[in-house]
Amino acid sequence: MPEPAARRWTVQEFFAWQERQEARCERVGGVPVRPMAGARNVHDDIVVNLLAEFRTRLSGTPCLPFTGDGSIETLPGQIRRPDLGVDCGARDPNGLTAAEPRLVPGPDA
């Protein structure tokens, strides 16, 4: 007998649940998914270097870089956590997603 389909969570349910978790997750297809973890040091070095460069180059603009602790909504209700990105929207200190993500490197960047 096939297993019943997993219940799809609302974005609000997902973020309320996420606040109580140690590891960061994404919301894909309405359900929580753990993103890949444990990248090599060279990957982390690239992310740190890009973050520092973005911060410098974006100085004086309304745009700010963000890390993998931030999130973006790639499709309605689909929450992803890129390694880094640039948000040019009004920054809500208590917000959970980028207001206007402008740059989000792809997985092969």
N, C-alpha and C positions, 0 to 999 in steps of 0.2 A: 504494500500500500504506500503511495507517495506521501512524503512528509507535508504537513500543512505549510502554506506560505507564511513567511515571517511577517509580523505586523509592521506596517510602515509607520514610522514616527513622524510627527510634525517637527518642523525646525525648532520650535520652542521646546518641545519634549527632548529633542536631541541635546540642545545647549544646556538645559537643566540637568540632564543626566551627565553630560560631559564635565560639568563643574565638579562633580564628585569623583571623577576618575583620575588616576595618576598619569596614565598615558593619554596623549592627544589622539583623537580619532577624527575621521571624516564621515560625512553622511552621504551615502551613495545609494540611489534607488530607494530612498526612504529608510534605510537601516544603517546603523553604525558599522564602520569598517576601520580596522587599524591600518594606518599607512605603513609603508616600508620603514624600517628603523635599522640603525646600525651601519650607517654609511662609513666608508673608509676615511681616514684622516685627510686624504687629498681632497675629497668631496667637501668636507667641513672647511678646509683651508680656502677653497674656492668661494664658498658661501660667505665666509667672514670677509674675504677681500672684496667681493662684490658689494656687500653691505656697507663697508667703509667707503668705497668709491661712490656708491649711490648717495650716501649721507653727505659727502663733500659736494658732489655735483648738484644736489637738490637744494643746497643751502640758499635761502632767500626766495624759494618758491613755496607754493602751498602744498607741495608733494613731500611725502615722507616714506622712507623704506620701512618694511615690516618683515618680521621673521616667521618661521614655521609655527610660532605660537599664535599668530594671527590666522585669519581664514578669509576665504573668498567664496562667493556664491557663483559657481560656474554655469549652472542652469537653475531655473526656479527650484529652490529647495535642496539643491545639491551643494554641499559644503565641502570644500577642499582646503588643504593646508600645504601650500607650496613652501619650499625651503626659504624663499624670500620673495618680495614683491615691492611694488611702489603703489601707494594710495594717494590720489590727488583730491580726495573729497574732504568734506568737513569731518574732522576727527572727533569722534565721541569717545571720551576717556573710558566709558563703561560699555562701549560697543563691542560686538563680538565678530563682526565682519568688516572688511574694507569697504568704505563708502563708495569710492570710485577707483577700483584697481585699474592701473594703467600699464603696468609691466609685471608680467608673471612668467619667468623663464619656464620653458617646457622641461619634461623629464630628462631629455638628452642634452640640455644646455650645460 
